[in-house]
Amino acid sequence: MLAQDIQPSRLARAAQKIHDLLAQRPGMRTALVAYAGSAHLVMPLTRDADLIARLAAELSPAIMPVEGDVPAEALALAEEQLGKAGLRGSILLTTDGVPTAQLPPLAAYRKRGGVPIQLLAVAAPPGVTAPPDSPPAPALDRAALDNAADALGATLTVVCPDDRDVRWLARHTGTSLVSASAAQSGERWKDMGYWLVFGVAALALMWFRPGWSVQWS
């Protein structure tokens, strides 16, 4: 996530997108989770979007205790926080890649009826050259991300230099909540009043491939 194929870095751009997304949903309850080889709750549910944005901007691979990339654990932790609060929500998983080994646990998450997922890919496509002093910057692997999205039953959005990605995510978060509620209760989810935003940030040491995440309800 420190790679600079996306300026100023994948990590910094992910934090900016989280900030912009929260700005589109003022007053929503939000939480933040970070992961590398283990998942950790950075901030419990709060309506303080500025605090979430500041914490997201301060995240660094250096603070993660275990190297690796385990998005399934982060999703489980996010879902656990929602359950404790007695709330439904959706998760935005922001990542630069998902290991093939994570596909079975991601599929299991979907099978047991996990909350809806939106996936935001933060990596440059093939052909983009990172600066010489950038950490390793593997190009966006669209096929691998499509496989992860399929395993989760998630939507997949690739990061944009403008706000098209944020606007799309803001629209489809509400749609996914309505659909999930209709499927489970036969009633339309009242998402215009009470939202929960949950953030999941995936981080790995610079030689590993990490990701990020945010969640709304």
MDTraj code that builds the backbone (N, CA, C; nanometers):
import mdtraj as md
import numpy as np

residues = "MET LEU ALA GLN ASP ILE GLN PRO SER ARG LEU ALA ARG ALA ALA GLN LYS ILE HIS ASP LEU LEU ALA GLN ARG PRO GLY MET ARG THR ALA LEU VAL ALA TYR ALA GLY SER ALA HIS LEU VAL MET PRO LEU THR ARG ASP ALA ASP LEU ILE ALA ARG LEU ALA ALA GLU LEU SER PRO ALA ILE MET PRO VAL GLU GLY ASP VAL PRO ALA GLU ALA LEU ALA LEU ALA GLU GLU GLN LEU GLY LYS ALA GLY LEU ARG GLY SER ILE LEU LEU THR THR ASP GLY VAL PRO THR ALA GLN LEU PRO PRO LEU ALA ALA TYR ARG LYS ARG GLY GLY VAL PRO ILE GLN LEU LEU ALA VAL ALA ALA PRO PRO GLY VAL THR ALA PRO PRO ASP SER PRO PRO ALA PRO ALA LEU ASP ARG ALA ALA LEU ASP ASN ALA ALA ASP ALA LEU GLY ALA THR LEU THR VAL VAL CYS PRO ASP ASP ARG ASP VAL ARG TRP LEU ALA ARG HIS THR GLY THR SER LEU VAL SER ALA SER ALA ALA GLN SER GLY GLU ARG TRP LYS ASP MET GLY TYR TRP LEU VAL PHE GLY VAL ALA ALA LEU ALA LEU MET TRP PHE ARG PRO GLY TRP SER VAL GLN TRP SER".split()
xyz = np.array([
    [0.0825, -0.1215, 0.0000],
    [0.0000, 0.0000, 0.0000],
    [0.0854, 0.1258, 0.0000],
    [0.2169, 0.1116, 0.0174],
    [0.3067, 0.2270, 0.0090],
    [0.3539, 0.2513, -0.1339],
    [0.3201, 0.1626, -0.2257],
    [0.3599, 0.1787, -0.3647],
    [0.3061, 0.3101, -0.4210],
    [0.3836, 0.3714, -0.5084],
    [0.3500, 0.5038, -0.5597],
    [0.3086, 0.5028, -0.7064],
    [0.2611, 0.3872, -0.7538],
    [0.2060, 0.3857, -0.8899],
    [0.0802, 0.4705, -0.8963],
    [0.0137, 0.4874, -0.7823],
    [-0.0954, 0.5836, -0.7653],
    [-0.0457, 0.6883, -0.6671],
    [-0.0524, 0.8134, -0.7069],
    [0.0040, 0.9211, -0.6251],
    [-0.0955, 0.9731, -0.5218],
    [-0.0496, 1.0131, -0.4021],
    [0.0902, 1.0066, -0.3576],
    [0.1345, 0.8650, -0.3209],
    [0.0411, 0.7779, -0.2865],
    [0.0662, 0.6355, -0.2667],
    [-0.0692, 0.5664, -0.2633],
    [-0.0695, 0.4364, -0.2757],
    [-0.1951, 0.3618, -0.2674],
    [-0.2632, 0.3867, -0.1327],
    [-0.1837, 0.3845, -0.0282],
    [-0.2379, 0.4021, 0.1066],
    [-0.2984, 0.5411, 0.1243],
    [-0.2254, 0.6431, 0.0813],
    [-0.2754, 0.7799, 0.0953],
    [-0.4011, 0.8013, 0.0111],
    [-0.4024, 0.7441, -0.1092],
    [-0.5210, 0.7597, -0.1939],
    [-0.6407, 0.6876, -0.1313],
    [-0.6180, 0.5710, -0.0721],
    [-0.7268, 0.4993, -0.0065],
    [-0.7845, 0.5826, 0.1070],
    [-0.6978, 0.6465, 0.1854],
    [-0.7443, 0.7321, 0.2954],
    [-0.8255, 0.8492, 0.2422],
    [-0.7816, 0.9057, 0.1306],
    [-0.8559, 1.0163, 0.0699],
    [-0.9943, 0.9711, 0.0254],
    [-1.0022, 0.8520, -0.0333],
    [-1.1316, 0.8014, -0.0782],
    [-1.2246, 0.7764, 0.0404],
    [-1.1701, 0.7272, 0.1502],
    [-1.2518, 0.7069, 0.2700],
    [-1.3067, 0.8412, 0.3177],
    [-1.2198, 0.9421, 0.3218],
    [-1.2636, 1.0760, 0.3629],
    [-1.3761, 1.1260, 0.2730],
    [-1.3580, 1.1135, 0.1419],
    [-1.4576, 1.1646, 0.0473],
    [-1.5885, 1.0879, 0.0582],
    [-1.5789, 0.9594, 0.0816],
    [-1.6993, 0.8779, 0.0927],
    [-1.7782, 0.9128, 0.2181],
    [-1.7082, 0.9337, 0.3280],
    [-1.7766, 0.9729, 0.4511],
    [-1.8431, 1.1089, 0.4356],
    [-1.7799, 1.1975, 0.3594],
    [-1.8365, 1.3307, 0.3379],
    [-1.9693, 1.3229, 0.2634],
    [-1.9887, 1.2165, 0.1852],
    [-2.1139, 1.2001, 0.1112],
    [-2.2250, 1.1434, 0.1987],
    [-2.1891, 1.0926, 0.3169],
    [-2.2868, 1.0322, 0.4075],
    [-2.2751, 1.0936, 0.5470],
    [-2.2992, 1.2227, 0.5628],
    [-2.2814, 1.2873, 0.6936],
    [-2.3745, 1.2291, 0.7996],
    [-2.3213, 1.2158, 0.9201],
    [-2.4011, 1.1689, 1.0318],
    [-2.4089, 1.0191, 1.0471],
    [-2.3476, 0.9436, 0.9555],
    [-2.3537, 0.7988, 0.9664],
    [-2.2566, 0.7462, 1.0706],
    [-2.2941, 0.6389, 1.1339],
    [-2.2038, 0.5727, 1.2264],
    [-2.0992, 0.4955, 1.1480],
    [-1.9761, 0.5092, 1.1902],
    [-1.8637, 0.4542, 1.1160],
    [-1.7662, 0.3866, 1.2110],
    [-1.7038, 0.2820, 1.1650],
    [-1.5952, 0.2202, 1.2392],
    [-1.4831, 0.1876, 1.1416],
    [-1.3648, 0.1642, 1.1941],
    [-1.2479, 0.1398, 1.1101],
    [-1.1735, 0.0170, 1.1587],
    [-1.1433, -0.0724, 1.0658],
    [-1.0668, -0.1939, 1.0940],
    [-0.9457, -0.1944, 1.0024],
    [-0.8305, -0.2329, 1.0548],
    [-0.7093, -0.2475, 0.9732],
    [-0.6624, -0.3919, 0.9807],
    [-0.6032, -0.4392, 0.8718],
    [-0.5494, -0.5751, 0.8749],
    [-0.4270, -0.5876, 0.7869],
    [-0.3440, -0.6819, 0.8245],
    [-0.2362, -0.7315, 0.7405],
    [-0.2443, -0.8837, 0.7540],
    [-0.1565, -0.9430, 0.8379],
    [-0.1679, -1.0854, 0.8655],
    [-0.2624, -1.1143, 0.9798],
    [-0.3180, -1.0105, 1.0396],
    [-0.4200, -1.0196, 1.1437],
    [-0.5072, -0.8956, 1.1329],
    [-0.6265, -0.9015, 1.1877],
    [-0.7223, -0.7913, 1.1773],
    [-0.7396, -0.7245, 1.3125],
    [-0.7563, -0.5916, 1.3123],
    [-0.7623, -0.5156, 1.4369],
    [-0.8638, -0.4020, 1.4262],
    [-0.9415, -0.3838, 1.5310],
    [-1.0371, -0.2736, 1.5362],
    [-0.9615, -0.1458, 1.5715],
    [-0.9582, -0.0515, 1.4798],
    [-0.8895, 0.0763, 1.5010],
    [-0.9803, 0.1741, 1.5730],
    [-1.1074, 0.1791, 1.5315],
    [-1.2028, 0.2716, 1.5927],
    [-1.3408, 0.2082, 1.5927],
    [-1.4045, 0.1963, 1.7096],
    [-1.5414, 0.1434, 1.7142],
    [-1.6384, 0.2394, 1.6464],
    [-1.7623, 0.1991, 1.6378],
    [-1.8646, 0.2787, 1.5719],
    [-1.8746, 0.4182, 1.6328],
    [-1.8750, 0.5172, 1.5465],
    [-1.8848, 0.6559, 1.5889],
    [-1.9478, 0.7372, 1.4766],
    [-2.0076, 0.8495, 1.5114],
    [-2.0591, 0.9420, 1.4103],
    [-1.9560, 1.0488, 1.3747],
    [-1.8386, 1.0423, 1.4355],
    [-1.7339, 1.1418, 1.4118],
    [-1.6548, 1.1032, 1.2871],
    [-1.7020, 1.1459, 1.1707],
    [-1.6369, 1.1113, 1.0441],
    [-1.4962, 1.1684, 1.0364],
    [-1.4753, 1.2878, 1.0937],
    [-1.3422, 1.3484, 1.0900],
    [-1.2409, 1.2618, 1.1637],
    [-1.2839, 1.2027, 1.2753],
    [-1.1937, 1.1169, 1.3514],
    [-1.1570, 0.9930, 1.2697],
    [-1.2553, 0.9318, 1.2064],
    [-1.2280, 0.8145, 1.1233],
    [-1.1314, 0.8508, 1.0114],
    [-1.1536, 0.9646, 0.9463],
    [-1.0677, 1.0063, 0.8362],
    [-0.9249, 1.0317, 0.8847],
    [-0.9118, 1.0924, 1.0037],
    [-0.7778, 1.1193, 1.0568],
    [-0.7053, 0.9892, 1.0895],
    [-0.7771, 0.8952, 1.1509],
    [-0.7152, 0.7676, 1.1849],
    [-0.6754, 0.6900, 1.0592],
    [-0.7605, 0.6944, 0.9574],
    [-0.7286, 0.6258, 0.8322],
    [-0.6020, 0.6846, 0.7701],
    [-0.5885, 0.8160, 0.7770],
    [-0.4720, 0.8827, 0.7191],
    [-0.3440, 0.8518, 0.7955],
    [-0.3557, 0.8127, 0.9236],
    [-0.2378, 0.7848, 1.0055],
    [-0.1955, 0.6386, 1.0001],
    [-0.2764, 0.5525, 0.9397],
    [-0.2406, 0.4112, 0.9339],
    [-0.1129, 0.3900, 0.8530],
    [-0.0345, 0.2930, 0.8957],
    [0.0920, 0.2628, 0.8285],
    [0.1198, 0.1133, 0.8397],
    [0.1782, 0.0529, 0.7373],
    [0.2155, -0.0875, 0.7484],
    [0.3069, -0.1153, 0.8673],
    [0.3839, -0.0159, 0.9082],
    [0.4804, -0.0355, 1.0160],
    [0.4135, -0.0684, 1.1494],
    [0.2863, -0.0314, 1.1670],
    [0.2209, -0.0543, 1.2958],
    [0.1544, -0.1911, 1.3039],
    [0.1500, -0.2632, 1.1925],
    [0.0815, -0.3913, 1.1923],
    [0.1714, -0.4985, 1.2527],
    [0.1203, -0.5796, 1.3465],
    [0.2051, -0.6740, 1.4191],
    [0.2398, -0.8008, 1.3419],
    [0.1600, -0.8353, 1.2406],
    [0.1820, -0.9599, 1.1673],
    [0.1786, -0.9318, 1.0180],
    [0.2792, -0.9803, 0.9464],
    [0.2821, -0.9632, 0.8018],
    [0.1800, -1.0554, 0.7355],
    [0.1276, -1.0132, 0.6214],
    [0.0347, -1.0984, 0.5481],
    [-0.0822, -1.0207, 0.4919],
    [-0.1856, -1.0932, 0.4536],
    [-0.3004, -1.0319, 0.3860],
    [-0.4222, -1.1219, 0.4068],
    [-0.5009, -1.0928, 0.5114],
    [-0.6135, -1.1801, 0.5473],
    [-0.7447, -1.1004, 0.5509],
    [-0.7969, -1.0623, 0.4346],
    [-0.9211, -0.9852, 0.4334],
    [-1.0387, -1.0586, 0.4962],
    [-1.0411, -1.1917, 0.4882],
    [-1.1532, -1.2658, 0.5467],
    [-1.1625, -1.2410, 0.6970],
    [-1.0481, -1.2302, 0.7656],
    [-1.0497, -1.2024, 0.9088],
    [-1.1010, -1.0610, 0.9369],
    [-1.0648, -0.9676, 0.8506],
    [-1.1116, -0.8304, 0.8682],
    [-1.2625, -0.8217, 0.8497],
    [-1.3139, -0.8917, 0.7502],
    [-1.4585, -0.8912, 0.7274],
    [-1.5320, -0.9529, 0.8453],
    [-1.4760, -1.0612, 0.8994],
    [-1.5392, -1.1258, 1.0147],
    [-1.5405, -1.0318, 1.1356],
    [-1.4327, -0.9573, 1.1553],
    [-1.4266, -0.8632, 1.2666],
    [-1.5274, -0.7503, 1.2467],
    [-1.5377, -0.7003, 1.1242],
    [-1.6347, -0.5951, 1.0952],
    [-1.7766, -0.6435, 1.1204],
    [-1.8053, -0.7646, 1.0732],
    [-1.9392, -0.8199, 1.0924],
    [-1.9686, -0.8404, 1.2407],
    [-1.8676, -0.8797, 1.3165],
    [-1.8848, -0.8988, 1.4606],
    [-1.9227, -0.7679, 1.5297],
    [-1.8611, -0.6579, 1.4880],
    [-1.8925, -0.5284, 1.5484],
    [-2.0364, -0.4875, 1.5176],
    [-2.0800, -0.5148, 1.3966],
    [-2.2185, -0.4864, 1.3602],
    [-2.3143, -0.5690, 1.4446],
    [-2.2800, -0.6964, 1.4613],
    [-2.3666, -0.7830, 1.5402],
    [-2.3785, -0.7371, 1.6840],
    [-2.2681, -0.6949, 1.7438],
    [-2.2709, -0.6470, 1.8816],
    [-2.3585, -0.5238, 1.8959],
    [-2.3608, -0.4413, 1.7912],
    [-2.4418, -0.3198, 1.7945],
    [-2.5858, -0.3458, 1.7543],
    [-2.6155, -0.4689, 1.7082],
    [-2.7505, -0.5013, 1.6654],
    [-2.7901, -0.4295, 1.5382],
    [-2.6930, -0.4069, 1.4483],
    [-2.7182, -0.3292, 1.3270],
    [-2.6847, -0.4099, 1.2028],
    [-2.7523, -0.3753, 1.0947],
    [-2.7145, -0.4272, 0.9638],
    [-2.6261, -0.3227, 0.8978],
    [-2.5443, -0.3671, 0.8030],
    [-2.4582, -0.2727, 0.7350],
    [-2.4038, -0.3334, 0.6087],
    [-2.3132, -0.2640, 0.5473],
    [-2.2371, -0.3191, 0.4357],
    [-2.0922, -0.2776, 0.4552],
    [-2.0022, -0.3472, 0.3891],
    [-1.8592, -0.3251, 0.4061],
    [-1.7981, -0.2813, 0.2738],
    [-1.7154, -0.1797, 0.2804],
    [-1.6333, -0.1434, 0.1657],
    [-1.4920, -0.1914, 0.1935],
    [-1.4469, -0.2877, 0.1190],
    [-1.3125, -0.3418, 0.1317],
    [-1.2244, -0.2752, 0.0266],
    [-1.1305, -0.1950, 0.0710],
    [-1.0410, -0.1245, -0.0197],
    [-0.9060, -0.1931, -0.0161],
    [-0.8609, -0.2427, -0.1289],
    [-0.7420, -0.3283, -0.1319],
    [-0.6709, -0.3148, -0.2651],
    [-0.5414, -0.3524, -0.2679],
    [-0.4709, -0.3546, -0.3958],
    [-0.4620, -0.4958, -0.4527],
    [-0.5115, -0.5932, -0.3784],
    [-0.5106, -0.7305, -0.4269],
    [-0.5597, -0.8264, -0.3208],
    [-0.6088, -0.9407, -0.3642],
    [-0.6571, -1.0439, -0.2723],
    [-0.5882, -1.1755, -0.3075],
    [-0.5171, -1.2360, -0.2124],
    [-0.4470, -1.3620, -0.2412],
    [-0.5448, -1.4736, -0.2779],
    [-0.5015, -1.5611, -0.3667],
    [-0.5847, -1.6748, -0.4070],
    [-0.6224, -1.7609, -0.2864],
    [-0.5323, -1.7725, -0.1892],
    [-0.5587, -1.8552, -0.0722],
    [-0.6752, -1.8027, 0.0112],
    [-0.7119, -1.6750, -0.0090],
    [-0.8222, -1.6169, 0.0667],
    [-0.9583, -1.6429, 0.0032],
    [-0.9602, -1.6957, -0.1186],
    [-1.0886, -1.7157, -0.1864],
    [-1.1808, -1.8125, -0.1116],
    [-1.1336, -1.9282, -0.0617],
    [-1.2243, -2.0167, 0.0126],
    [-1.2852, -1.9516, 0.1362],
    [-1.2065, -1.8837, 0.2238],
    [-1.2715, -1.8195, 0.3384],
    [-1.3635, -1.7055, 0.2983],
    [-1.3334, -1.6365, 0.1877],
    [-1.4241, -1.5318, 0.1414],
    [-1.5554, -1.5923, 0.0925],
    [-1.5458, -1.7042, 0.0218],
    [-1.6674, -1.7725, -0.0241],
    [-1.7485, -1.8239, 0.0941],
    [-1.6791, -1.8703, 0.1991],
    [-1.7487, -1.9184, 0.3184],
    [-1.8206, -1.8037, 0.3884],
    [-1.7585, -1.6859, 0.3875],
    [-1.8216, -1.5672, 0.4458],
    [-1.9546, -1.5391, 0.3746],
    [-1.9513, -1.5447, 0.2430],
    [-2.0746, -1.5207, 0.1668],
    [-2.1786, -1.6289, 0.1932],
    [-2.1332, -1.7547, 0.2005],
    [-2.2260, -1.8658, 0.2172],
    [-2.3025, -1.8572, 0.3484],
    [-2.2370, -1.8082, 0.4527],
    [-2.3052, -1.8011, 0.5819],
    [-2.3918, -1.6754, 0.5954],
    [-2.4019, -1.5986, 0.4850],
    [-2.4922, -1.4847, 0.4850],
    [-2.4318, -1.3577, 0.5387],
    [-2.3022, -1.3352, 0.5129],
    [-2.2370, -1.2133, 0.5581],
    [-2.3003, -1.0896, 0.4967],
    [-2.2764, -0.9744, 0.5600],
    [-2.3361, -0.8500, 0.5120],
    [-2.2819, -0.8156, 0.3739],
    [-2.3525, -0.7323, 0.2964],
    [-2.3090, -0.6982, 0.1607],
    [-2.1711, -0.6316, 0.1597],
    [-2.0966, -0.6569, 0.0511],
    [-1.9608, -0.6055, 0.0360],
    [-1.9506, -0.5239, -0.0924],
    [-1.8828, -0.4100, -0.0828],
    [-1.8358, -0.3377, -0.2006],
    [-1.6829, -0.3418, -0.1968],
    [-1.6204, -0.3658, -0.3098],
    [-1.4755, -0.3798, -0.3154],
    [-1.4183, -0.2673, -0.3997],
    [-1.3246, -0.1925, -0.3431],
    [-1.2573, -0.0831, -0.4142],
    [-1.1118, -0.1212, -0.4342],
    [-1.0695, -0.1340, -0.5597],
    [-0.9327, -0.1729, -0.5924],
    [-0.8460, -0.0481, -0.6065],
    [-0.7363, -0.0439, -0.5312],
    [-0.6472, 0.0727, -0.5333],
    [-0.5102, 0.0281, -0.5825],
    [-0.4947, 0.0230, -0.7144],
    [-0.3678, -0.0106, -0.7788],
    [-0.3776, 0.0349, -0.9238],
    [-0.2640, 0.0696, -0.9824],
    [-0.2632, 0.1154, -1.1211],
    [-0.2660, -0.0042, -1.2162],
    [-0.3256, 0.0133, -1.3337],
    [-0.3308, -0.0962, -1.4300],
    [-0.1933, -0.1243, -1.4892],
    [-0.1778, -0.2384, -1.5580],
    [-0.0502, -0.2686, -1.6239],
    [-0.0093, -0.1552, -1.7178],
    [0.1194, -0.1296, -1.7248],
    [0.1702, -0.0235, -1.8119],
    [0.2032, 0.1049, -1.7398],
    [0.1543, 0.1206, -1.6171],
    [0.1866, 0.2393, -1.5385],
    [0.3169, 0.2146, -1.4630],
    [0.4121, 0.3046, -1.4781],
    [0.5421, 0.2889, -1.4142],
    [0.5481, 0.3706, -1.2865],
    [0.5831, 0.3054, -1.1771],
    [0.5986, 0.3753, -1.0496],
    [0.7329, 0.4470, -1.0466],
    [0.7477, 0.5527, -0.9659],
    [0.8755, 0.6217, -0.9536],
    [0.9858, 0.5255, -0.9092],
    [1.1115, 0.5564, -0.9413],
    [1.2220, 0.4659, -0.9072],
    [1.2337, 0.4368, -0.7577],
    [1.1955, 0.5322, -0.6731],
    [1.2101, 0.5118, -0.5292],
    [1.0853, 0.4516, -0.4655],
    [0.9896, 0.4083, -0.5461],
    [0.8674, 0.3487, -0.4931],
    [0.8917, 0.2066, -0.4441],
    [0.8229, 0.1655, -0.3353],
    [0.8234, 0.0235, -0.2995],
    [0.7644, -0.0581, -0.4140],
    [0.7805, -0.1904, -0.4117],
    [0.7268, -0.2742, -0.5188],
    [0.5800, -0.2430, -0.5469],
    [0.5454, -0.2341, -0.6763],
    [0.4108, -0.1932, -0.7156],
    [0.3543, -0.2889, -0.8195],
    [0.3148, -0.4106, -0.7771],
    [0.2524, -0.5027, -0.8723],
    [0.1297, -0.4378, -0.9355],
    [0.1167, -0.4528, -1.0670],
    [0.0040, -0.3911, -1.1368],
    [-0.1280, -0.4514, -1.0911],
    [-0.2345, -0.3772, -1.1125],
    [-0.3692, -0.4239, -1.0809],
    [-0.3958, -0.5569, -1.1503],
    [-0.4307, -0.6575, -1.0730],
    [-0.4655, -0.7893, -1.1259],
    [-0.6175, -0.7987, -1.1283],
    [-0.6759, -0.7558, -1.2381],
    [-0.8217, -0.7475, -1.2467],
    [-0.8856, -0.8861, -1.2365],
    [-0.8210, -0.9871, -1.2950],
    [-0.8792, -1.1214, -1.2901],
    [-0.8868, -1.1718, -1.1464],
    [-0.7802, -1.1504, -1.0682],
    [-0.7800, -1.1960, -0.9294],
    [-0.8838, -1.1210, -0.8468],
    [-0.8979, -0.9924, -0.8725],
    [-0.9971, -0.9131, -0.7991],
    [-1.1390, -0.9522, -0.8389],
    [-1.1588, -0.9825, -0.9668],
    [-1.2904, -1.0316, -1.0098],
    [-1.3242, -1.1619, -0.9385],
    [-1.2244, -1.2484, -0.9218],
    [-1.2481, -1.3748, -0.8522],
    [-1.2863, -1.3495, -0.7066],
    [-1.2192, -1.2533, -0.6436],
    [-1.2514, -1.2202, -0.5048],
    [-1.3923, -1.1632, -0.4947],
    [-1.4268, -1.0743, -0.5884],
    [-1.5608, -1.0161, -0.5879],
    [-1.6671, -1.1241, -0.6089],
    [-1.6387, -1.2187, -0.6990],
    [-1.7335, -1.3287, -0.7222],
    [-1.7493, -1.4130, -0.5964],
    [-1.6375, -1.4400, -0.5285],
    [-1.6440, -1.5221, -0.4077],
    [-1.7290, -1.4559, -0.3002],
    [-1.7209, -1.3236, -0.2942],
    [-1.7951, -1.2488, -0.1925],
    [-1.9361, -1.2093, -0.2386],
    [-1.9633, -1.2229, -0.3676],
    [-2.0881, -1.1676, -0.4204],
    [-2.0864, -1.0168, -0.4125],
    [-1.9671, -0.9589, -0.4315],
    [-1.9465, -0.8154, -0.4125],
    [-1.9413, -0.7419, -0.5456],
    [-1.9644, -0.6108, -0.5407],
    [-1.9367, -0.5261, -0.6548],
    [-1.7882, -0.4913, -0.6526],
    [-1.7319, -0.4583, -0.7683],
    [-1.5906, -0.4213, -0.7782],
    [-1.5779, -0.2882, -0.8504],
    [-1.5110, -0.1939, -0.7861],
    [-1.4845, -0.0631, -0.8443],
    [-1.3349, -0.0380, -0.8415],
    [-1.2796, 0.0117, -0.9515],
    [-1.1380, 0.0460, -0.9569],
    [-1.1229, 0.1941, -0.9274],
    [-1.0244, 0.2292, -0.8461],
    [-1.0047, 0.3674, -0.8044],
    [-0.9888, 0.4596, -0.9255],
    [-1.0455, 0.5790, -0.9152],
    [-1.0410, 0.6776, -1.0227],
    [-0.9653, 0.8025, -0.9766],
    [-0.9075, 0.8789, -1.0695],
    [-0.8421, 1.0041, -1.0304],
    [-0.9424, 1.1118, -0.9906],
    [-1.0685, 1.0967, -1.0337],
    [-1.1725, 1.1921, -0.9953],
    [-1.2629, 1.1268, -0.8906],
    [-1.3883, 1.1733, -0.8785],
    [-1.4762, 1.1211, -0.7735],
    [-1.5812, 1.0243, -0.8247],
    [-1.5636, 0.9716, -0.9451],
    [-1.6633, 0.8789, -0.9978],
    [-1.6754, 0.7542, -0.9121],
    [-1.5622, 0.7041, -0.8625],
    [-1.5661, 0.5846, -0.7792],
    [-1.6419, 0.6096, -0.6500],
    [-1.6164, 0.7246, -0.5873],
    [-1.6827, 0.7571, -0.4610],
    [-1.8325, 0.7743, -0.4821],
    [-1.8715, 0.8444, -0.5871],
    [-2.0143, 0.8652, -0.6130],
    [-2.0835, 0.7330, -0.6418],
    [-2.0176, 0.6448, -0.7161],
    [-2.0760, 0.5134, -0.7453],
    [-2.0938, 0.4339, -0.6177],
    [-1.9924, 0.4327, -0.5337],
    [-2.0002, 0.3578, -0.4085],
    [-2.1075, 0.4131, -0.3171],
    [-2.1184, 0.5445, -0.3092],
    [-2.2202, 0.6056, -0.2237],
    [-2.3599, 0.5654, -0.2687],
    [-2.3813, 0.5581, -0.3993],
    [-2.5126, 0.5174, -0.4506],
    [-2.5400, 0.3709, -0.4234],
    [-2.4423, 0.2852, -0.4511],
    [-2.4673, 0.1417, -0.4446],
    [-2.4635, 0.0866, -0.3038],
    [-2.4077, 0.1576, -0.2107],
    [-2.4154, 0.1135, -0.0718],
    [-2.5603, 0.1107, -0.0273],
    [-2.6324, 0.2175, -0.0545],
    [-2.7737, 0.2224, -0.0179],
    [-2.8536, 0.1155, -0.0880],
    [-2.8243, 0.0918, -0.2154],
    [-2.8957, -0.0095, -0.2921],
    [-2.8750, -0.1480, -0.2326],
    [-2.7501, -0.1779, -0.1934],
    [-2.7227, -0.3107, -0.1399],
    [-2.7952, -0.3330, -0.0083],
    [-2.8093, -0.2280, 0.0712],
    [-2.8782, -0.2423, 0.1986],
    [-3.0270, -0.2677, 0.1772],
    [-3.0853, -0.1969, 0.0823],
    [-3.2262, -0.2192, 0.0517],
    [-3.2474, -0.3624, 0.0049],
    [-3.1597, -0.4107, -0.0836],
    [-3.1739, -0.5460, -0.1364],
    [-3.1570, -0.6502, -0.0271],
    [-3.0570, -0.6310, 0.0596],
    [-3.0334, -0.7275, 0.1667],
    [-3.1516, -0.7333, 0.2611],
    [-3.2075, -0.6199, 0.2946],
    [-3.3198, -0.6181, 0.3870],
    [-3.4427, -0.6822, 0.3247],
    [-3.4647, -0.6527, 0.1970],
    [-3.5814, -0.7094, 0.1309],
    [-3.5720, -0.8610, 0.1269],
    [-3.4503, -0.9119, 0.1038],
    [-3.4323, -1.0563, 0.0950],
    [-3.4553, -1.1242, 0.2295],
    [-3.4233, -1.0551, 0.3385],
    [-3.4297, -1.1180, 0.4686],
    [-3.5617, -1.0943, 0.5412],
    [-3.6265, -0.9800, 0.5146],
    [-3.7457, -0.9495, 0.5928],
    [-3.8673, -0.9163, 0.5087],
    [-3.8465, -0.8988, 0.3777],
    [-3.9597, -0.8644, 0.2923],
    [-4.0011, -0.7197, 0.3062],
    [-3.9237, -0.6395, 0.3804],
    [-3.9554, -0.4980, 0.3976],
    [-3.8395, -0.4144, 0.3488],
    [-3.8717, -0.2957, 0.3023],
    [-3.7676, -0.2051, 0.2538],
    [-3.6888, -0.1489, 0.3711],
    [-3.5555, -0.1584, 0.3618],
    [-3.4687, -0.1040, 0.4669],
    [-3.4746, 0.0476, 0.4652],
    [-3.4963, 0.1072, 0.5798],
    [-3.5087, 0.2528, 0.5873],
    [-3.3702, 0.3147, 0.5952],
    [-3.3005, 0.3194, 0.4792],
    [-3.1630, 0.3656, 0.4812],
    [-3.1514, 0.5177, 0.4722],
    [-3.2607, 0.5889, 0.4568],
    [-3.2493, 0.7338, 0.4461],
    [-3.2298, 0.8007, 0.5806],
    [-3.2502, 0.7261, 0.6901],
    [-3.2403, 0.7904, 0.8200],
    [-3.1229, 0.7434, 0.9029],
    [-3.1020, 0.6128, 0.9162],
    [-3.0025, 0.5608, 1.0083],
    [-2.9027, 0.4754, 0.9319],
    [-2.7826, 0.5257, 0.9186],
    [-2.6784, 0.4552, 0.8458],
    [-2.5668, 0.4139, 0.9392],
    [-2.5050, 0.3071, 0.9077],
    [-2.3819, 0.2658, 0.9755],
    [-2.2722, 0.2565, 0.8706],
    [-2.1644, 0.3229, 0.8938],
    [-2.0513, 0.3116, 0.8036],
    [-1.9419, 0.2353, 0.8760],
    [-1.8917, 0.1329, 0.8131],
    [-1.7873, 0.0525, 0.8751],
    [-1.6659, 0.0513, 0.7853],
    [-1.5521, 0.0804, 0.8375],
    [-1.4316, 0.0851, 0.7569],
    [-1.3430, -0.0339, 0.7839],
    [-1.2964, -0.0959, 0.6815],
    [-1.1994, -0.2032, 0.6948],
    [-1.0778, -0.1664, 0.6117],
    [-0.9644, -0.1470, 0.6741],
    [-0.8433, -0.1119, 0.6024],
    [-0.7471, -0.2282, 0.6072],
    [-0.7033, -0.2715, 0.4927],
    [-0.6082, -0.3812, 0.4879],
    [-0.4697, -0.3247, 0.4666],
    [-0.3788, -0.3575, 0.5530],
    [-0.2419, -0.3105, 0.5433],
    [-0.1469, -0.4289, 0.5496],
    [-0.0376, -0.4201, 0.4749],
    [0.0671, -0.5204, 0.4879],
    [0.2000, -0.4469, 0.4869],
    [0.3064, -0.5134, 0.5310],
    [0.4375, -0.4521, 0.5198],
    [0.4677, -0.4301, 0.3723],
    [0.5624, -0.3418, 0.3435],
    [0.5781, -0.2952, 0.2059],
    [0.6117, -0.4068, 0.1083],
    [0.6590, -0.5216, 0.1579],
    [0.6890, -0.6304, 0.0659],
    [0.5694, -0.7221, 0.0466],
    [0.4604, -0.6911, 0.1140],
    [0.3389, -0.7716, 0.1039],
    [0.2307, -0.6886, 0.0392],
    [0.1191, -0.7517, 0.0087],
    [0.0108, -0.6814, -0.0582],
    [-0.1047, -0.6645, 0.0367],
    [-0.1430, -0.5369, 0.0731],
    [-0.2474, -0.5086, 0.1692],
    [-0.3753, -0.4544, 0.1076],
    [-0.4673, -0.4050, 0.1855],
    [-0.5883, -0.3452, 0.1368],
    [-0.6557, -0.2573, 0.2378],
    [-0.7730, -0.2056, 0.2062],
    [-0.8482, -0.1197, 0.2956],
    [-0.9947, -0.1546, 0.2929],
    [-1.0667, -0.0997, 0.3903],
    [-1.2088, -0.1198, 0.3863],
    [-1.2913, -0.0260, 0.4693],
    [-1.4087, 0.0001, 0.4217],
    [-1.5024, 0.0852, 0.4946],
    [-1.6383, 0.0217, 0.4895],
    [-1.7237, 0.0493, 0.5849],
    [-1.8533, -0.0155, 0.5857],
    [-1.9660, 0.0753, 0.6275],
    [-2.0777, 0.0634, 0.5579],
    [-2.1942, 0.1462, 0.5893],
    [-2.3133, 0.0617, 0.6256],
    [-2.4062, 0.1237, 0.7035],
    [-2.5305, 0.0535, 0.7295],
    [-2.6437, 0.1503, 0.7290],
])
top = md.Topology()
chain = top.add_chain()
for i, resn in enumerate(residues, 1):
    res = top.add_residue(resn, chain, resSeq=i)
    for name in ("N", "CA", "C"):
        top.add_atom(name, md.element.get_by_symbol(name[0]), res)
traj = md.Trajectory(xyz[None], top)
